[in-house]
Amino acid sequence: MKKSIIITLAVVVLFAGWAWSGYNGFVTAHEAVDGSWAQVETQYQRRVDLIPNLVSTVKGAAEFEKSTFVEVTEARTKWMNAGSRGEQVSAANGMEGALSRLMLTFENYPTLQATQAYRDLMTQLEGTENRIAVSRRDYNEIVRIYNVAVKRFPALVLAKVFGFGAEEFFEAEEGAEDAPDVEF
């Protein structure tokens, strides 16, 4: 009888240790996902902060399509007002399309390209776009690791008990692979 109590107690202690360790692992992994998403947001915010400078520089140097300007401004506003990750992803994708059209539009303005301020801003914007791509890639990798952790058996049982679920990957919108059309 003493032996069975010891064995039962050992099993309970092992199970409690496994649950404790599993829970802490999920918390750590979920915090990594949130931290990685914060880096994505930081890079998008950097882009949003650069847009008014870019638009001001461009407005002072050239006349350009009003619809493109409005689209860039609206995309920036959508990002600033987005609440959820899904809304932020949608706003970011809309901003990418608008910025692509803006950049393609100005390739045909040699005077604008010649201004140092414009070149500097475009360099910063290009650097920001690269940072965004890296942040997205890093975020998706962290999400992949986290999702594997919450989907593997037997950890998935713990994940469900403690309320941890899979996170969404950052995916491009349909049609994002197509280059934007610019008409004059």
N, C-alpha and C positions, 0 to 999 in steps of 0.2 A: 504494500500500500504506500509506503514511504517513497519507494522508487517511482511509482506511477505519478505521485504528486510532483516529484522533482522533474520528471519528464514533461508533465503538463505545464509546469511553471516555466521550464526551459523553452518549450514551444511558444508559450504566451510571450515571454521576453523576446524571443527571436522575431516573432510576428510584430510586436510593438516596435522593435528596433528597425525592422524592415519598413513599417509604415512611417515611422518618424523620418528615416533617411529618405524614403521616397517622396514624402511631402516636402521636405526641405529641398530636394533636388528639383521638384516641380516649381517651387517658389523661385529658386535661383534661375532656372531656365526661363520662366515667364518674365522675370525682371530683366533678363538679357534681351528678350524680345522687345520689351518696352523701351529699354535703353537704346537698342538699335533703331527702333522706330523714331525715337527722339532725335537721333542723328539724321535720319531722313528728313524730319521736319525742320531741323536746323538748316540743312542745305536748301530746302525749298524756301525757307524764310530769307536766306541770303539772296536767293534769286529774286524774291518778291521785293526786297529792299533795293536791289540794283535796277529794277524796272523803271521807277520814276526818273532816275538819273539818265538811263538810256533814252527814254522817251523825250526828256527835256533836251538832251544833246541833239537827238535826231530832229526834233521840232525846230530847233534853232538853225539847223544846217540844211534842211530840205523839206519840201512838201511831200507828204506821203499819203497813202490811202487811208482815209478816215476810218473805214471799216476795220482795218488792221489795228489801228490805234485803239479803237473802241473795244475790239476783241481782247487785246492785251490787257487793257484796263479792267475789263469785266472779269477776265481770268484771274487777275491779281485779287480783285475784290472777293471772288468766290473762294480763293485760297484763304484769305483773311477771315472769312465768315464760316468756313467749314468746321463742323463740330466733330464728326466721327472720322475714323480712319478711312472708311469708304468714301465719304464726302471729300476728304483730303486727296485721296487717290484720283477721284474723278476731276477735281479742280486742277490737280497737278497735270493730268493728262491733257486737259483743255488748254492749260497754260503752255504746254510744250508745243501744241499745234499752232497756237497764236504766235509764239516766239519764233517758231520755224518760218512762218510766213513773213514775219517782220524782218528776220535776218535775210531771207531770200529777196524781199522787196528792196532792201538797201544795198544789195550787191550791185545793183544797177545805178547807184548814185556815187560816181567816182569822187565828187567833191566831199561827200560825207565820209567816204572811206579814208580820205586823206587827212581828216582832222584827228589830231592826237587823242582828244577826249573820247571820240567815238571808238577809235582802235583800242584804247585802254579799257573802255567799258565792255567792248566785245570780247576782249581777252579775259576780263573778269567773268563775264557771262559764260564763256566757253569753259573756263576753269570750274565754275559753279556747276555747269551741266555734267562735267566729268566727276565732280564730287558727288553729285546726286546719283549718278550711275553706280559709283562705288558704294555709296550708302545703301542704295536699293539692293545691290548684290549681297552686301553684308547682312542686311535685314533678312533677305530671303534665305540665306544660309542659316542664320540663327533660328528662323521660323522652321526650317527643315529639321534642324536638330531637336528643337522643342517638340514638333509634331511627331517625330519618331519616338521620342520619350513618352508622350502621352498615348501613343497608339500601340506600343509593344505590350505583349502579354508577359508577365502578369501585372506590369505597372499600369496598364490601362484600367484595371479594376480600381487601383488607388486613385488614379486621375479622376475617374468618374465619381468616386466617393467624396473626394475633396473638391470637386467642381472645376477641374482643369480640363479645358477642351482645346481642340486644334485651333491654331491661328491661321489667318488668311495670308497668302503670299501677295506680294506686290506684283501685279500683272499689268501689262500694257493693254490699253483699250483695243478693241477690234479696229483694224485699219491703220494702226499706228506705224506699221511697217511701210506704208505708202508715203512718198514724199508729197508735201503740200503743193498745190497749184498756185502760182502767182501770176496774176493778170494785170496788165497796165492799160 
